Amino acid sequence: MKNIKFLYSLLLAAVCLSSCKEKELELYNSSSTIYFEGKFVGKRYQPFSDYFYSFGYTNTEIKVDTFNIHVMATGEVKNRDRTYLIEFDPASTLKEGRDYEFVNKEFAIKANKVSDTVQIRLLRNNVMTMEALNLKMRLKANANFVTDFQPEDIETTTASPSTTFNDFTLYVDDIAGAPFFWDKKINPSGAQIMITYLGEYSSKKFQLLIDRYDLDIPTVTSPGFRPSIPMVFSWAFGTQGYLNEMKAKGTTVYEADGVTEMRMGQAVK
């Protein structure tokens, strides 16, 4: 009887050991997934599938800027660098060498890290003043990573998150159009209020506001953005005070034509 129990114990131990080995093997062989970073909007996780950058809202003296794209990896942290692959669509209108260059030449999740930053140096030029250029990219599977990101227990914005989280498009131009809150065509009622205090839109005036109040360009130029009433009052009266001061010093600020004196809206004295 004791021999039977002993044999049974050995058999059970062997089964447990085999099971542990299989789990270790599964863990060791489990694939890490690569994807472009997203963000939570409430309980919903949305991928950053595209981004619009405009030099049009920056000082004309700025000729170069760096744009960062964050790439994430799931799975175990490794104690070695792991390269990943990005495929760039040759039909993209943003051209390397003319419009941009890479700061980091190799794309890799560094040892003991779970993310990397693709740094793109944007080169301001006249082509960008005519139309928005695009750079389309897609993460591809390689020996280190797969591309089947399926966020568990998270609502996604699309039915096929594996496609969305692997694709990213960067749009770049140098066209300073009116932002949503100041645009009479797409936001007529709201824009009229802005014009009452800020005056008619001009790219030079908007740039002055951005510089004086250190405004976050992606925020103030985003669709649907509406500045608060205290914010508008601050911009309008503060900037008019500055314009008055400059005029008193004999250095009147003019619009881009060099003739029209810059002024805020009729409600501002």
C-alpha positions in Angstrom: 0.0 0.0 0.0 2.8 2.4 0.9 4.5 1.6 -2.4 1.4 2.4 -4.3 1.1 5.8 -2.5 4.8 6.5 -3.1 4.4 5.8 -6.8 1.3 7.9 -6.9 3.2 10.8 -5.3 6.0 10.5 -7.8 3.5 10.5 -10.7 1.7 13.6 -9.4 5.0 15.4 -8.9 6.0 14.5 -12.5 2.7 15.9 -13.8 3.1 19.1 -11.8 6.7 19.5 -13.0 5.7 19.0 -16.6 2.9 21.5 -16.2 5.3 24.1 -14.7 7.7 23.5 -17.6 5.0 24.0 -20.1 3.9 27.3 -18.5 7.5 28.5 -18.4 7.9 27.6 -22.0 4.7 29.4 -22.9 5.8 32.5 -21.1 9.2 32.3 -22.7 7.7 32.0 -26.2 4.9 34.5 -25.7 5.1 37.3 -28.2 5.4 41.0 -27.4 3.1 43.2 -29.4 4.1 46.6 -30.8 1.7 49.5 -31.2 1.4 53.3 -31.5 0.5 54.9 -28.2 -3.1 55.9 -27.5 -5.0 57.6 -24.7 -8.0 57.0 -22.4 -11.1 59.1 -23.0 -13.2 58.1 -20.1 -13.2 54.3 -20.2 -12.5 54.3 -23.9 -8.9 53.8 -25.2 -8.3 55.7 -28.4 -5.2 55.3 -30.6 -3.3 58.3 -31.8 -3.9 57.3 -35.5 -3.1 60.8 -36.9 -1.8 64.2 -35.9 -1.8 67.6 -37.7 1.2 69.9 -37.1 1.3 73.4 -38.6 4.3 75.7 -38.7 1.7 78.4 -39.6 1.1 79.1 -35.9 4.8 79.4 -35.0 7.2 82.3 -35.2 8.5 82.8 -38.8 12.1 82.5 -37.4 11.5 78.9 -36.4 12.8 76.8 -39.3 13.1 73.4 -37.6 11.0 71.6 -35.0 11.0 68.0 -33.6 7.9 65.9 -33.5 7.8 62.8 -31.3 5.8 59.6 -31.9 5.6 57.1 -29.0 5.7 53.4 -29.7 4.7 50.9 -27.0 5.3 47.2 -26.4 3.3 44.7 -24.4 4.7 41.6 -22.7 7.8 41.0 -20.6 10.5 43.6 -20.2 13.7 42.3 -21.8 17.3 43.0 -20.7 18.3 43.6 -24.3 17.5 46.1 -27.1 14.7 44.9 -29.4 14.5 46.5 -32.8 11.0 47.1 -34.4 10.0 47.7 -37.9 8.2 50.7 -39.4 7.0 50.7 -43.0 6.7 54.2 -44.6 4.3 54.5 -47.5 6.3 55.6 -50.5 3.2 57.6 -51.7 3.5 59.9 -48.7 3.9 63.5 -49.8 6.2 64.4 -46.9 9.7 63.7 -48.3 12.7 62.7 -46.3 15.6 65.1 -46.7 13.4 67.9 -48.0 10.7 68.0 -45.4 12.0 65.9 -42.5 14.8 63.7 -41.2 15.0 61.2 -38.4 16.8 62.0 -35.2 17.1 58.4 -34.2 18.3 56.2 -37.1 17.4 52.9 -35.4 14.0 52.0 -34.0 14.3 49.9 -30.9 12.7 49.3 -27.5 15.8 49.7 -25.3 16.8 47.1 -22.7 14.5 47.1 -19.6 12.1 49.5 -21.4 8.5 49.1 -22.7 8.4 52.1 -25.0 10.4 54.1 -27.5 10.1 57.6 -29.1 10.4 58.1 -32.9 11.8 61.6 -33.3 11.2 63.3 -36.6 12.9 66.6 -37.3 10.6 68.7 -39.4 12.2 71.1 -41.9 10.1 74.2 -42.7 10.0 75.1 -46.4 7.8 76.7 -49.1 6.2 73.5 -50.2 4.3 73.4 -46.9 2.8 76.8 -47.5 0.8 75.4 -50.4 -0.8 72.3 -49.0 -0.7 69.9 -46.1 1.9 67.1 -46.6 1.5 63.7 -45.1 3.8 60.9 -43.8 2.0 57.5 -43.6 3.6 54.8 -41.5 2.7 51.3 -40.3 4.3 49.0 -37.7 5.2 45.6 -39.1 5.9 42.3 -37.3 9.5 41.1 -37.1 11.5 38.6 -35.0 11.0 40.7 -31.8 7.3 41.8 -32.1 4.0 41.0 -33.5 1.3 43.5 -34.4 -1.9 42.1 -33.1 -2.7 44.5 -30.3 -6.1 43.6 -28.8 -6.7 45.6 -25.6 -8.6 43.4 -23.2 -11.5 44.9 -21.2 -11.1 48.2 -23.0 -13.7 49.6 -25.5 -11.9 50.8 -28.6 -13.2 53.2 -31.2 -13.1 50.8 -34.1 -14.0 47.2 -34.8 -10.4 46.3 -35.8 -8.0 47.8 -33.2 -5.1 45.8 -34.6 -5.2 47.9 -37.8 -5.8 51.2 -36.1 -3.1 50.8 -33.5 -0.5 49.9 -36.1 -1.1 52.9 -38.5 -0.2 56.5 -38.0 -0.3 59.5 -40.3 1.5 62.8 -39.6 0.2 65.9 -41.5 2.4 69.0 -41.8 1.8 72.4 -43.3 2.8 76.0 -43.0 -0.7 77.5 -43.5 -2.0 79.7 -40.6 -5.8 79.4 -41.1 -8.1 80.8 -38.4 -8.7 78.3 -35.5 -12.2 77.0 -35.0 -13.2 79.5 -32.3 -12.2 82.4 -34.7 -13.4 81.0 -38.0 -16.4 82.7 -39.5 -17.1 79.9 -41.9 -17.3 76.9 -39.6 -18.2 78.7 -36.4 -20.1 81.9 -37.4 -21.8 82.7 -34.1 -18.8 81.9 -31.9 -16.4 83.7 -34.2 -18.5 86.9 -34.2 -18.1 87.1 -30.4 -14.4 86.6 -30.8 -14.2 89.4 -33.5 -16.0 91.8 -31.1 -13.2 91.4 -28.6 -10.2 90.2 -30.6 -10.9 91.9 -33.9 -10.7 90.3 -37.3 -8.5 87.3 -37.5 -4.9 87.6 -38.9 -2.1 85.1 -38.6 0.2 87.8 -37.2 -2.3 88.7 -34.5 -2.8 85.1 -33.5 0.9 84.6 -33.4 1.2 87.6 -31.0 -1.4 86.0 -28.7 0.4 82.7 -28.8 3.7 84.3 -27.9 2.4 86.7 -25.2 0.3 84.1 -23.4 2.3 81.0 -24.1 -0.7 79.3 -25.6 -0.6 75.6 -26.3 -0.9 75.4 -30.1 -2.4 71.9 -30.4 -5.1 72.9 -27.8 -6.1 76.3 -29.2 -6.1 75.1 -32.8 -8.1 71.9 -32.1 -11.6 71.6 -33.6 -14.2 72.6 -31.1 -12.0 74.5 -28.8 -13.6 77.6 -27.3 -11.7 79.8 -24.9 -13.4 80.9 -21.7 -14.8 84.4 -21.3 -12.1 85.4 -18.8 -9.5 84.1 -21.2 -10.9 86.1 -24.1 -11.0 89.3 -21.9 -7.4 88.8 -20.9 -6.2 88.3 -24.4 -8.2 91.3 -25.8 -7.6 93.9 -23.1 -4.0 92.8 -22.3 -3.0 92.7 -26.0 -4.6 96.1 -26.7 -2.7 97.6 -23.8 0.5 96.2 -25.3 -0.3 97.6 -28.7 -1.1 101.0 -27.2 2.2 101.0 -25.3 4.2 100.1 -28.5 2.4 102.9 -30.4 3.3 105.4 -27.6 6.9 104.4 -28.0 6.9 105.1 -31.7 7.0 101.4 -32.6 3.5 100.8 -33.8 2.7 97.2 -34.5 1.3 96.6 -38.0 -0.4 93.7 -39.7 1.5 91.7 -42.3 0.9 94.3 -45.0 3.0 96.8 -43.1 0.2 99.5 -43.4 -2.8 98.4 -41.3 -2.3 99.1 -37.6 -3.0 96.0 -35.5 -6.0 96.5 -33.2 -8.2 94.3 -31.1 -12.0 94.3 -31.4 -14.5 97.2 -31.1 -15.5 96.3 -27.6 -11.9 96.9 -26.4 -10.8 100.5 -25.9 
